[in-house]
Amino acid sequence: MRWIWVMTGILGFVLAWMTKSPGLLGLGLILGLVGITMAVFSIAADRIQEGSRPEAMMMTPGEINQLRERAQQRQAPRPAAQPTPIRPPRE
């Protein structure tokens, strides 16, 4: 689909370049800008979709809560360390 948008943009700019009519010039510029903009959005959407995970791989809220509970259990309070006594300096 992106190639259709690129070709539409190029066709619009060619039309704007070749015409002598102000109406066709405006139409060509609008067609060219819309075509190129949509081509960029189409390329960006393909790149985003390429790097995304399928919804089946997403975790449910229940699974997230279970992981949180396990992490909190692992971080149980540890006994406080005994402070080291301060020794006076040697003379």
N, CA, C and O atoms as a CHARMM CRD file, in Angstrom:
* protein
*
  364
    1    1 MET  N      0.82000  -1.18400   0.00000 PROA 1      0.00000
    2    1 MET  CA     0.00000   0.00000   0.00000 PROA 1      0.00000
    3    1 MET  C      0.86400   1.24800   0.00000 PROA 1      0.00000
    4    1 MET  O      0.49700   2.27600  -0.57000 PROA 1      0.00000
    5    2 ARG  N      2.03100   1.14300   0.65600 PROA 2      0.00000
    6    2 ARG  CA     2.86200   2.34600   0.71800 PROA 2      0.00000
    7    2 ARG  C      3.34300   2.77300  -0.65300 PROA 2      0.00000
    8    2 ARG  O      3.54700   3.96400  -0.89000 PROA 2      0.00000
    9    3 TRP  N      3.52700   1.83700  -1.55200 PROA 3      0.00000
   10    3 TRP  CA     3.99500   2.21500  -2.89300 PROA 3      0.00000
   11    3 TRP  C      2.92100   2.96700  -3.65800 PROA 3      0.00000
   12    3 TRP  O      3.23000   3.82300  -4.48700 PROA 3      0.00000
   13    4 ILE  N      1.67500   2.65500  -3.38900 PROA 4      0.00000
   14    4 ILE  CA     0.58100   3.41000  -4.00300 PROA 4      0.00000
   15    4 ILE  C      0.60700   4.85600  -3.50900 PROA 4      0.00000
   16    4 ILE  O      0.40700   5.78600  -4.29000 PROA 4      0.00000
   17    5 TRP  N      0.85400   5.04100  -2.21200 PROA 5      0.00000
   18    5 TRP  CA     0.92600   6.39500  -1.67400 PROA 5      0.00000
   19    5 TRP  C      2.13100   7.14700  -2.23400 PROA 5      0.00000
   20    5 TRP  O      2.02800   8.33500  -2.54000 PROA 5      0.00000
   21    6 VAL  N      3.26700   6.47400  -2.37100 PROA 6      0.00000
   22    6 VAL  CA     4.44900   7.12900  -2.95000 PROA 6      0.00000
   23    6 VAL  C      4.16800   7.54100  -4.38600 PROA 6      0.00000
   24    6 VAL  O      4.50000   8.65500  -4.79100 PROA 6      0.00000
   25    7 MET  N      3.56500   6.66200  -5.14800 PROA 7      0.00000
   26    7 MET  CA     3.25700   6.98900  -6.54900 PROA 7      0.00000
   27    7 MET  C      2.22800   8.11800  -6.64500 PROA 7      0.00000
   28    7 MET  O      2.31400   8.96300  -7.53600 PROA 7      0.00000
   29    8 THR  N      1.25700   8.13200  -5.72800 PROA 8      0.00000
   30    8 THR  CA     0.28300   9.22300  -5.70900 PROA 8      0.00000
   31    8 THR  C      0.96900  10.54900  -5.41100 PROA 8      0.00000
   32    8 THR  O      0.65700  11.56700  -6.02800 PROA 8      0.00000
   33    9 GLY  N      1.89700  10.53500  -4.47500 PROA 9      0.00000
   34    9 GLY  CA     2.64500  11.76100  -4.15200 PROA 9      0.00000
   35    9 GLY  C      3.47800  12.23500  -5.33000 PROA 9      0.00000
   36    9 GLY  O      3.48900  13.42400  -5.64500 PROA 9      0.00000
   37   10 ILE  N      4.16700  11.32500  -5.97400 PROA 10     0.00000
   38   10 ILE  CA     4.99100  11.69400  -7.13000 PROA 10     0.00000
   39   10 ILE  C      4.11100  12.21000  -8.26200 PROA 10     0.00000
   40   10 ILE  O      4.45200  13.20000  -8.90900 PROA 10     0.00000
   41   11 LEU  N      2.97700  11.54500  -8.50700 PROA 11     0.00000
   42   11 LEU  CA     2.05100  11.98600  -9.54100 PROA 11     0.00000
   43   11 LEU  C      1.54400  13.39900  -9.24500 PROA 11     0.00000
   44   11 LEU  O      1.44900  14.22600 -10.15200 PROA 11     0.00000
   45   12 GLY  N      1.22300  13.67400  -7.99800 PROA 12     0.00000
   46   12 GLY  CA     0.76500  15.01100  -7.61600 PROA 12     0.00000
   47   12 GLY  C      1.81800  16.06800  -7.86200 PROA 12     0.00000
   48   12 GLY  O      1.50600  17.13700  -8.38500 PROA 12     0.00000
   49   13 PHE  N      3.07200  15.79100  -7.49300 PROA 13     0.00000
   50   13 PHE  CA     4.14100  16.77400  -7.69800 PROA 13     0.00000
   51   13 PHE  C      4.45300  16.95100  -9.18600 PROA 13     0.00000
   52   13 PHE  O      4.75900  18.05900  -9.62700 PROA 13     0.00000
   53   14 VAL  N      4.37600  15.87200  -9.95300 PROA 14     0.00000
   54   14 VAL  CA     4.58300  15.98200 -11.40600 PROA 14     0.00000
   55   14 VAL  C      3.47700  16.82700 -12.01500 PROA 14     0.00000
   56   14 VAL  O      3.73800  17.66800 -12.87600 PROA 14     0.00000
   57   15 LEU  N      2.24800  16.61200 -11.57500 PROA 15     0.00000
   58   15 LEU  CA     1.12900  17.41200 -12.06000 PROA 15     0.00000
   59   15 LEU  C      1.33500  18.88600 -11.72000 PROA 15     0.00000
   60   15 LEU  O      1.09700  19.75400 -12.56000 PROA 15     0.00000
   61   16 ALA  N      1.77200  19.17400 -10.50700 PROA 16     0.00000
   62   16 ALA  CA     2.01900  20.56200 -10.11200 PROA 16     0.00000
   63   16 ALA  C      3.15400  21.17600 -10.91800 PROA 16     0.00000
   64   16 ALA  O      3.10800  22.36700 -11.22500 PROA 16     0.00000
   65   17 TRP  N      4.15600  20.40600 -11.26300 PROA 17     0.00000
   66   17 TRP  CA     5.31400  20.91400 -12.01300 PROA 17     0.00000
   67   17 TRP  C      4.95000  21.20400 -13.47000 PROA 17     0.00000
   68   17 TRP  O      5.41500  22.18700 -14.04600 PROA 17     0.00000
   69   18 MET  N      4.13200  20.35900 -14.05400 PROA 18     0.00000
   70   18 MET  CA     3.84300  20.44400 -15.48300 PROA 18     0.00000
   71   18 MET  C      2.70700  21.40700 -15.83700 PROA 18     0.00000
   72   18 MET  O      2.63400  21.85800 -16.98000 PROA 18     0.00000
   73   19 THR  N      1.83600  21.72900 -14.91000 PROA 19     0.00000
   74   19 THR  CA     0.64700  22.49900 -15.25300 PROA 19     0.00000
   75   19 THR  C      0.91800  23.99800 -15.29600 PROA 19     0.00000
   76   19 THR  O      1.88700  24.49400 -14.72100 PROA 19     0.00000
   77   20 LYS  N      0.04300  24.69200 -15.98600 PROA 20     0.00000
   78   20 LYS  CA     0.10000  26.14300 -16.02500 PROA 20     0.00000
   79   20 LYS  C     -1.14400  26.73600 -15.37400 PROA 20     0.00000
   80   20 LYS  O     -1.27800  27.95700 -15.28500 PROA 20     0.00000
   81   21 SER  N     -2.03900  25.89300 -14.92800 PROA 21     0.00000
   82   21 SER  CA    -3.28400  26.32500 -14.30500 PROA 21     0.00000
   83   21 SER  C     -3.10200  26.39700 -12.78800 PROA 21     0.00000
   84   21 SER  O     -2.59400  25.44800 -12.19000 PROA 21     0.00000
   85   22 PRO  N     -3.50800  27.50500 -12.15000 PROA 22     0.00000
   86   22 PRO  CA    -3.37900  27.59800 -10.69000 PROA 22     0.00000
   87   22 PRO  C     -4.23300  26.55700  -9.95200 PROA 22     0.00000
   88   22 PRO  O     -3.83900  26.08400  -8.88600 PROA 22     0.00000
   89   23 GLY  N     -5.37700  26.20300 -10.49800 PROA 23     0.00000
   90   23 GLY  CA    -6.22000  25.19900  -9.85600 PROA 23     0.00000
   91   23 GLY  C     -5.56300  23.83000  -9.85300 PROA 23     0.00000
   92   23 GLY  O     -5.55900  23.14200  -8.83300 PROA 23     0.00000
   93   24 LEU  N     -5.00900  23.43200 -10.99100 PROA 24     0.00000
   94   24 LEU  CA    -4.32200  22.13700 -11.05500 PROA 24     0.00000
   95   24 LEU  C     -3.02200  22.15600 -10.24400 PROA 24     0.00000
   96   24 LEU  O     -2.61100  21.13300  -9.69700 PROA 24     0.00000
   97   25 LEU  N     -2.38200  23.32200 -10.17100 PROA 25     0.00000
   98   25 LEU  CA    -1.17600  23.44700  -9.34500 PROA 25     0.00000
   99   25 LEU  C     -1.52100  23.16400  -7.88200 PROA 25     0.00000
  100   25 LEU  O     -0.83100  22.39400  -7.21400 PROA 25     0.00000
  101   26 GLY  N     -2.58800  23.78700  -7.39200 PROA 26     0.00000
  102   26 GLY  CA    -3.02200  23.55300  -6.00600 PROA 26     0.00000
  103   26 GLY  C     -3.42500  22.11500  -5.77300 PROA 26     0.00000
  104   26 GLY  O     -3.07100  21.51500  -4.75900 PROA 26     0.00000
  105   27 LEU  N     -4.17600  21.55900  -6.73000 PROA 27     0.00000
  106   27 LEU  CA    -4.58400  20.16600  -6.61000 PROA 27     0.00000
  107   27 LEU  C     -3.37400  19.23500  -6.60100 PROA 27     0.00000
  108   27 LEU  O     -3.32300  18.29000  -5.81400 PROA 27     0.00000
  109   28 GLY  N     -2.40500  19.49700  -7.46900 PROA 28     0.00000
  110   28 GLY  CA    -1.19600  18.66700  -7.51900 PROA 28     0.00000
  111   28 GLY  C     -0.38600  18.74900  -6.24200 PROA 28     0.00000
  112   28 GLY  O      0.11700  17.73500  -5.75900 PROA 28     0.00000
  113   29 LEU  N     -0.25200  19.96800  -5.68000 PROA 29     0.00000
  114   29 LEU  CA     0.50100  20.11400  -4.42800 PROA 29     0.00000
  115   29 LEU  C     -0.20100  19.39900  -3.27200 PROA 29     0.00000
  116   29 LEU  O      0.43800  18.73200  -2.45800 PROA 29     0.00000
  117   30 ILE  N     -1.50800  19.54700  -3.21700 PROA 30     0.00000
  118   30 ILE  CA    -2.24600  18.85300  -2.14900 PROA 30     0.00000
  119   30 ILE  C     -2.13400  17.34200  -2.31800 PROA 30     0.00000
  120   30 ILE  O     -1.89600  16.62100  -1.34900 PROA 30     0.00000
  121   31 LEU  N     -2.30300  16.87100  -3.53400 PROA 31     0.00000
  122   31 LEU  CA    -2.19500  15.43800  -3.80800 PROA 31     0.00000
  123   31 LEU  C     -0.78000  14.92600  -3.47600 PROA 31     0.00000
  124   31 LEU  O     -0.62300  13.85100  -2.89700 PROA 31     0.00000
  125   32 GLY  N      0.22200  15.69400  -3.84100 PROA 32     0.00000
  126   32 GLY  CA     1.60000  15.29300  -3.55700 PROA 32     0.00000
  127   32 GLY  C      1.90000  15.24600  -2.07200 PROA 32     0.00000
  128   32 GLY  O      2.49500  14.28400  -1.58600 PROA 32     0.00000
  129   33 LEU  N      1.48900  16.28500  -1.34200 PROA 33     0.00000
  130   33 LEU  CA     1.75800  16.32000   0.09700 PROA 33     0.00000
  131   33 LEU  C      0.99800  15.23000   0.84500 PROA 33     0.00000
  132   33 LEU  O      1.54300  14.59100   1.74500 PROA 33     0.00000
  133   34 VAL  N     -0.25300  15.02400   0.47300 PROA 34     0.00000
  134   34 VAL  CA    -1.03600  13.96300   1.13400 PROA 34     0.00000
  135   34 VAL  C     -0.44200  12.59000   0.81500 PROA 34     0.00000
  136   34 VAL  O     -0.34100  11.73900   1.69800 PROA 34     0.00000
  137   35 GLY  N     -0.04900  12.37300  -0.44400 PROA 35     0.00000
  138   35 GLY  CA     0.52500  11.07700  -0.82400 PROA 35     0.00000
  139   35 GLY  C      1.81500  10.77200  -0.09300 PROA 35     0.00000
  140   35 GLY  O      2.00300   9.66000   0.40100 PROA 35     0.00000
  141   36 ILE  N      2.70800  11.75100  -0.01800 PROA 36     0.00000
  142   36 ILE  CA     3.99500  11.53300   0.66700 PROA 36     0.00000
  143   36 ILE  C      3.78400  11.36300   2.17100 PROA 36     0.00000
  144   36 ILE  O      4.42400  10.52000   2.79900 PROA 36     0.00000
  145   37 THR  N      2.88000  12.16900   2.74900 PROA 37     0.00000
  146   37 THR  CA     2.61000  12.04700   4.18600 PROA 37     0.00000
  147   37 THR  C      2.04200  10.66700   4.52000 PROA 37     0.00000
  148   37 THR  O      2.45900  10.04300   5.49600 PROA 37     0.00000
  149   38 MET  N      1.11000  10.19900   3.72700 PROA 38     0.00000
  150   38 MET  CA     0.53500   8.88300   3.97900 PROA 38     0.00000
  151   38 MET  C      1.55200   7.76600   3.76200 PROA 38     0.00000
  152   38 MET  O      1.50100   6.74400   4.44500 PROA 38     0.00000
  153   39 ALA  N      2.46800   7.94900   2.82500 PROA 39     0.00000
  154   39 ALA  CA     3.52100   6.94900   2.62200 PROA 39     0.00000
  155   39 ALA  C      4.41900   6.86900   3.85700 PROA 39     0.00000
  156   39 ALA  O      4.79700   5.77800   4.28600 PROA 39     0.00000
  157   40 VAL  N      4.75600   8.02200   4.42200 PROA 40     0.00000
  158   40 VAL  CA     5.59300   8.03100   5.63600 PROA 40     0.00000
  159   40 VAL  C      4.85400   7.35400   6.78800 PROA 40     0.00000
  160   40 VAL  O      5.44700   6.56700   7.52700 PROA 40     0.00000
  161   41 PHE  N      3.56300   7.65600   6.94600 PROA 41     0.00000
  162   41 PHE  CA     2.78700   7.00300   8.00500 PROA 41     0.00000
  163   41 PHE  C      2.68000   5.50200   7.77800 PROA 41     0.00000
  164   41 PHE  O      2.71000   4.72800   8.73500 PROA 41     0.00000
  165   42 SER  N      2.55800   5.08900   6.54000 PROA 42     0.00000
  166   42 SER  CA     2.46400   3.66500   6.22800 PROA 42     0.00000
  167   42 SER  C      3.77200   2.95000   6.56100 PROA 42     0.00000
  168   42 SER  O      3.75300   1.84500   7.10400 PROA 42     0.00000
  169   43 ILE  N      4.89200   3.56500   6.24500 PROA 43     0.00000
  170   43 ILE  CA     6.19500   2.97600   6.55800 PROA 43     0.00000
  171   43 ILE  C      6.38300   2.89800   8.07400 PROA 43     0.00000
  172   43 ILE  O      6.87400   1.89500   8.59300 PROA 43     0.00000
  173   44 ALA  N      5.98800   3.96600   8.78200 PROA 44     0.00000
  174   44 ALA  CA     6.11200   3.96400  10.24500 PROA 44     0.00000
  175   44 ALA  C      5.23000   2.88800  10.87600 PROA 44     0.00000
  176   44 ALA  O      5.65000   2.22200  11.82200 PROA 44     0.00000
  177   45 ALA  N      4.02400   2.71500  10.36400 PROA 45     0.00000
  178   45 ALA  CA     3.12800   1.69000  10.90700 PROA 45     0.00000
  179   45 ALA  C      3.69900   0.29200  10.69000 PROA 45     0.00000
  180   45 ALA  O      3.58800  -0.56800  11.56400 PROA 45     0.00000
  181   46 ASP  N      4.31200   0.06200   9.52600 PROA 46     0.00000
  182   46 ASP  CA     4.92900  -1.24500   9.27600 PROA 46     0.00000
  183   46 ASP  C      6.09600  -1.49900  10.22600 PROA 46     0.00000
  184   46 ASP  O      6.27400  -2.61600  10.71000 PROA 46     0.00000
  185   47 ARG  N      6.89000  -0.46000  10.49300 PROA 47     0.00000
  186   47 ARG  CA     8.02400  -0.61800  11.40600 PROA 47     0.00000
  187   47 ARG  C      7.55700  -0.89400  12.83200 PROA 47     0.00000
  188   47 ARG  O      8.14800  -1.71500  13.53400 PROA 47     0.00000
  189   48 ILE  N      6.51100  -0.21600  13.25400 PROA 48     0.00000
  190   48 ILE  CA     5.99000  -0.43400  14.60600 PROA 48     0.00000
  191   48 ILE  C      5.41600  -1.83800  14.73600 PROA 48     0.00000
  192   48 ILE  O      5.65600  -2.52100  15.73200 PROA 48     0.00000
  193   49 GLN  N      4.66700  -2.26400  13.74400 PROA 49     0.00000
  194   49 GLN  CA     4.06500  -3.59700  13.79100 PROA 49     0.00000
  195   49 GLN  C      5.13100  -4.69000  13.75300 PROA 49     0.00000
  196   49 GLN  O      4.95100  -5.75500  14.34200 PROA 49     0.00000
  197   50 GLU  N      6.22600  -4.43100  13.07000 PROA 50     0.00000
  198   50 GLU  CA     7.31100  -5.40700  12.96600 PROA 50     0.00000
  199   50 GLU  C      7.93700  -5.69400  14.32600 PROA 50     0.00000
  200   50 GLU  O      8.34000  -6.82500  14.59900 PROA 50     0.00000
  201   51 GLY  N      8.02000  -4.68100  15.17400 PROA 51     0.00000
  202   51 GLY  CA     8.67100  -4.85100  16.47400 PROA 51     0.00000
  203   51 GLY  C      7.72800  -5.17000  17.61400 PROA 51     0.00000
  204   51 GLY  O      8.17900  -5.34700  18.74500 PROA 51     0.00000
  205   52 SER  N      6.42800  -5.24900  17.35100 PROA 52     0.00000
  206   52 SER  CA     5.47600  -5.47300  18.44300 PROA 52     0.00000
  207   52 SER  C      5.25200  -6.96800  18.67100 PROA 52     0.00000
  208   52 SER  O      5.46900  -7.80200  17.79100 PROA 52     0.00000
  209   53 ARG  N      4.81200  -7.26200  19.88300 PROA 53     0.00000
  210   53 ARG  CA     4.50800  -8.64200  20.23000 PROA 53     0.00000
  211   53 ARG  C      3.04600  -8.93500  19.95300 PROA 53     0.00000
  212   53 ARG  O      2.21600  -8.02700  20.00800 PROA 53     0.00000
  213   54 PRO  N      2.71500 -10.18000  19.65700 PROA 54     0.00000
  214   54 PRO  CA     1.29300 -10.52200  19.49800 PROA 54     0.00000
  215   54 PRO  C      0.57900 -10.43300  20.84500 PROA 54     0.00000
  216   54 PRO  O      1.20300 -10.57500  21.89600 PROA 54     0.00000
  217   55 GLU  N     -0.72000 -10.20100  20.80600 PROA 55     0.00000
  218   55 GLU  CA    -1.48600 -10.05600  22.03800 PROA 55     0.00000
  219   55 GLU  C     -1.49200 -11.33300  22.87300 PROA 55     0.00000
  220   55 GLU  O     -1.68100 -11.27100  24.08700 PROA 55     0.00000
  221   56 ALA  N     -1.29400 -12.46000  22.25900 PROA 56     0.00000
  222   56 ALA  CA    -1.26600 -13.72100  23.00200 PROA 56     0.00000
  223   56 ALA  C     -0.05500 -13.77800  23.93600 PROA 56     0.00000
  224   56 ALA  O     -0.06400 -14.51600  24.92100 PROA 56     0.00000
  225   57 MET  N      0.97500 -13.00900  23.63100 PROA 57     0.00000
  226   57 MET  CA     2.17700 -13.00600  24.45900 PROA 57     0.00000
  227   57 MET  C      2.07400 -12.04100  25.63800 PROA 57     0.00000
  228   57 MET  O      2.91400 -12.07900  26.53800 PROA 57     0.00000
  229   58 MET  N      1.06700 -11.18400  25.64700 PROA 58     0.00000
  230   58 MET  CA     0.90300 -10.20900  26.72100 PROA 58     0.00000
  231   58 MET  C      0.44600 -10.90200  27.99900 PROA 58     0.00000
  232   58 MET  O     -0.26000 -11.90900  27.95100 PROA 58     0.00000
  233   59 MET  N      0.85200 -10.35900  29.13500 PROA 59     0.00000
  234   59 MET  CA     0.48700 -10.93400  30.42600 PROA 59     0.00000
  235   59 MET  C     -0.84600 -10.36500  30.88600 PROA 59     0.00000
  236   59 MET  O     -1.16100  -9.20100  30.63700 PROA 59     0.00000
  237   60 THR  N     -1.61600 -11.19800  31.55500 PROA 60     0.00000
  238   60 THR  CA    -2.88900 -10.75500  32.11000 PROA 60     0.00000
  239   60 THR  C     -2.61800 -10.05500  33.44500 PROA 60     0.00000
  240   60 THR  O     -1.56000 -10.25400  34.04200 PROA 60     0.00000
  241   61 PRO  N     -3.56500  -9.23900  33.91700 PROA 61     0.00000
  242   61 PRO  CA    -3.36500  -8.58800  35.21600 PROA 61     0.00000
  243   61 PRO  C     -3.17000  -9.58400  36.36000 PROA 61     0.00000
  244   61 PRO  O     -2.44000  -9.29700  37.30900 PROA 61     0.00000
  245   62 GLY  N     -3.80800 -10.74100  36.28100 PROA 62     0.00000
  246   62 GLY  CA    -3.61700 -11.75300  37.32900 PROA 62     0.00000
  247   62 GLY  C     -2.18100 -12.27200  37.36300 PROA 62     0.00000
  248   62 GLY  O     -1.61300 -12.45900  38.43900 PROA 62     0.00000
  249   63 GLU  N     -1.60100 -12.50400  36.20400 PROA 63     0.00000
  250   63 GLU  CA    -0.20800 -12.96700  36.14500 PROA 63     0.00000
  251   63 GLU  C      0.74900 -11.89600  36.66400 PROA 63     0.00000
  252   63 GLU  O      1.73700 -12.21300  37.32600 PROA 63     0.00000
  253   64 ILE  N      0.46000 -10.63900  36.36700 PROA 64     0.00000
  254   64 ILE  CA     1.30700  -9.54600  36.86000 PROA 64     0.00000
  255   64 ILE  C      1.24700  -9.47900  38.38000 PROA 64     0.00000
  256   64 ILE  O      2.27400  -9.28000  39.02900 PROA 64     0.00000
  257   65 ASN  N      0.05200  -9.64400  38.96000 PROA 65     0.00000
  258   65 ASN  CA    -0.08800  -9.62600  40.42000 PROA 65     0.00000
  259   65 ASN  C      0.66100 -10.79100  41.06000 PROA 65     0.00000
  260   65 ASN  O      1.27100 -10.62600  42.11600 PROA 65     0.00000
  261   66 GLN  N      0.62300 -11.96800  40.43300 PROA 66     0.00000
  262   66 GLN  CA     1.36700 -13.11300  40.95900 PROA 66     0.00000
  263   66 GLN  C      2.86600 -12.83100  40.96400 PROA 66     0.00000
  264   66 GLN  O      3.55500 -13.15800  41.93000 PROA 66     0.00000
  265   67 LEU  N      3.37000 -12.23100  39.89600 PROA 67     0.00000
  266   67 LEU  CA     4.79900 -11.89500  39.85900 PROA 67     0.00000
  267   67 LEU  C      5.15900 -10.87900  40.93700 PROA 67     0.00000
  268   67 LEU  O      6.22100 -10.97300  41.55300 PROA 67     0.00000
  269   68 ARG  N      4.27700  -9.90800  41.16600 PROA 68     0.00000
  270   68 ARG  CA     4.52800  -8.91600  42.21800 PROA 68     0.00000
  271   68 ARG  C      4.58700  -9.57200  43.59200 PROA 68     0.00000
  272   68 ARG  O      5.45500  -9.25100  44.40300 PROA 68     0.00000
  273   69 GLU  N      3.66400 -10.48600  43.84800 PROA 69     0.00000
  274   69 GLU  CA     3.64400 -11.17300  45.14000 PROA 69     0.00000
  275   69 GLU  C      4.90800 -12.00200  45.33900 PROA 69     0.00000
  276   69 GLU  O      5.47400 -12.02000  46.43100 PROA 69     0.00000
  277   70 ARG  N      5.34800 -12.68200  44.29600 PROA 70     0.00000
  278   70 ARG  CA     6.59500 -13.46900  44.40300 PROA 70     0.00000
  279   70 ARG  C      7.78600 -12.56600  44.67600 PROA 70     0.00000
  280   70 ARG  O      8.65300 -12.90400  45.48200 PROA 70     0.00000
  281   71 ALA  N      7.83400 -11.41400  44.00600 PROA 71     0.00000
  282   71 ALA  CA     8.95400 -10.49200  44.21900 PROA 71     0.00000
  283   71 ALA  C      8.94100  -9.94500  45.64200 PROA 71     0.00000
  284   71 ALA  O     10.00000  -9.77500  46.24500 PROA 71     0.00000
  285   72 GLN  N      7.75700  -9.66800  46.18700 PROA 72     0.00000
  286   72 GLN  CA     7.67800  -9.17300  47.55900 PROA 72     0.00000
  287   72 GLN  C      8.07300 -10.25000  48.55600 PROA 72     0.00000
  288   72 GLN  O      8.66800  -9.93800  49.58800 PROA 72     0.00000
  289   73 GLN  N      7.75600 -11.51800  48.27400 PROA 73     0.00000
  290   73 GLN  CA     8.14400 -12.60200  49.16500 PROA 73     0.00000
  291   73 GLN  C      9.65500 -12.78500  49.16600 PROA 73     0.00000
  292   73 GLN  O     10.24200 -13.10600  50.19900 PROA 73     0.00000
  293   74 ARG  N     10.27800 -12.58500  48.02900 PROA 74     0.00000
  294   74 ARG  CA    11.73800 -12.72500  47.95400 PROA 74     0.00000
  295   74 ARG  C     12.44300 -11.61200  48.70800 PROA 74     0.00000
  296   74 ARG  O     13.55600 -11.79600  49.20100 PROA 74     0.00000
  297   75 GLN  N     11.79700 -10.46000  48.79900 PROA 75     0.00000
  298   75 GLN  CA    12.41600  -9.33200  49.48700 PROA 75     0.00000
  299   75 GLN  C     11.96400  -9.26000  50.93900 PROA 75     0.00000
  300   75 GLN  O     11.73200  -8.17200  51.46600 PROA 75     0.00000
  301   76 ALA  N     11.83900 -10.40300  51.57900 PROA 76     0.00000
  302   76 ALA  CA    11.44800 -10.45800  52.98900 PROA 76     0.00000
  303   76 ALA  C     12.50100  -9.73100  53.81400 PROA 76     0.00000
  304   76 ALA  O     13.67700  -9.72700  53.45200 PROA 76     0.00000
  305   77 PRO  N     12.09200  -9.11900  54.91500 PROA 77     0.00000
  306   77 PRO  CA    13.07100  -8.37000  55.72500 PROA 77     0.00000
  307   77 PRO  C     14.15600  -9.29300  56.26900 PROA 77     0.00000
  308   77 PRO  O     13.87800 -10.36200  56.81200 PROA 77     0.00000
  309   78 ARG  N     15.36000  -8.86100  56.11300 PROA 78     0.00000
  310   78 ARG  CA    16.51700  -9.62400  56.60500 PROA 78     0.00000
  311   78 ARG  C     16.87100  -9.11800  57.99800 PROA 78     0.00000
  312   78 ARG  O     16.59100  -7.96700  58.33500 PROA 78     0.00000
  313   79 PRO  N     17.48900  -9.98300  58.81000 PROA 79     0.00000
  314   79 PRO  CA    17.89100  -9.51000  60.14300 PROA 79     0.00000
  315   79 PRO  C     18.92700  -8.40100  60.01300 PROA 79     0.00000
  316   79 PRO  O     19.80100  -8.43400  59.14700 PROA 79     0.00000
  317   80 ALA  N     18.80200  -7.42300  60.89800 PROA 80     0.00000
  318   80 ALA  CA    19.71500  -6.27400  60.84900 PROA 80     0.00000
  319   80 ALA  C     21.12100  -6.72600  61.21600 PROA 80     0.00000
  320   80 ALA  O     21.30300  -7.55500  62.10800 PROA 80     0.00000
  321   81 ALA  N     22.08700  -6.19200  60.54000 PROA 81     0.00000
  322   81 ALA  CA    23.48300  -6.52600  60.81300 PROA 81     0.00000
  323   81 ALA  C     23.92000  -5.83200  62.09500 PROA 81     0.00000
  324   81 ALA  O     23.49500  -4.71600  62.39200 PROA 81     0.00000
  325   82 GLN  N     24.77500  -6.51300  62.84800 PROA 82     0.00000
  326   82 GLN  CA    25.29600  -5.93400  64.07900 PROA 82     0.00000
  327   82 GLN  C     26.27300  -4.81100  63.74100 PROA 82     0.00000
  328   82 GLN  O     27.18000  -5.00000  62.93000 PROA 82     0.00000
  329   83 PRO  N     26.09300  -3.66000  64.35200 PROA 83     0.00000
  330   83 PRO  CA    27.03700  -2.56800  64.05600 PROA 83     0.00000
  331   83 PRO  C     28.42200  -2.90000  64.59300 PROA 83     0.00000
  332   83 PRO  O     28.55200  -3.52500  65.64600 PROA 83     0.00000
  333   84 THR  N     29.41900  -2.49700  63.89400 PROA 84     0.00000
  334   84 THR  CA    30.79200  -2.73600  64.33900 PROA 84     0.00000
  335   84 THR  C     31.14300  -1.70000  65.39000 PROA 84     0.00000
  336   84 THR  O     30.82300  -0.52000  65.24100 PROA 84     0.00000
  337   85 PRO  N     31.81200  -2.14900  66.47200 PROA 85     0.00000
  338   85 PRO  CA    32.16000  -1.19400  67.53400 PROA 85     0.00000
  339   85 PRO  C     33.22300  -0.20300  67.03500 PROA 85     0.00000
  340   85 PRO  O     34.09700  -0.53900  66.23700 PROA 85     0.00000
  341   86 ILE  N     33.11200   0.98400  67.52200 PROA 86     0.00000
  342   86 ILE  CA    34.08100   2.03300  67.14700 PROA 86     0.00000
  343   86 ILE  C     35.24700   1.93500  68.13600 PROA 86     0.00000
  344   86 ILE  O     35.05900   1.99200  69.35100 PROA 86     0.00000
  345   87 ARG  N     36.43100   1.78700  67.59400 PROA 87     0.00000
  346   87 ARG  CA    37.61800   1.67900  68.42200 PROA 87     0.00000
  347   87 ARG  C     38.29500   3.04600  68.51500 PROA 87     0.00000
  348   87 ARG  O     38.35100   3.79500  67.54000 PROA 87     0.00000
  349   88 PRO  N     38.79000   3.34300  69.67000 PROA 88     0.00000
  350   88 PRO  CA    39.50300   4.63100  69.78700 PROA 88     0.00000
  351   88 PRO  C     40.82000   4.56900  69.01700 PROA 88     0.00000
  352   88 PRO  O     41.40400   3.49400  68.88500 PROA 88     0.00000
  353   89 PRO  N     41.28600   5.68800  68.51600 PROA 89     0.00000
  354   89 PRO  CA    42.55000   5.66700  67.76300 PROA 89     0.00000
  355   89 PRO  C     43.73600   5.31300  68.65700 PROA 89     0.00000
  356   89 PRO  O     43.73600   5.60900  69.85200 PROA 89     0.00000
  357   90 ARG  N     44.73200   4.68500  68.07100 PROA 90     0.00000
  358   90 ARG  CA    45.94400   4.29600  68.81100 PROA 90     0.00000
  359   90 ARG  C     46.84000   5.51500  68.98000 PROA 90     0.00000
  360   90 ARG  O     46.92600   6.39300  68.12000 PROA 90     0.00000
  361   91 GLU  N     47.49900   5.52300  70.12400 PROA 91     0.00000
  362   91 GLU  CA    48.43700   6.61500  70.37300 PROA 91     0.00000
  363   91 GLU  C     49.85000   6.14000  70.40500 PROA 91     0.00000
  364   91 GLU  O     50.76600   6.93800  70.60400 PROA 91     0.00000
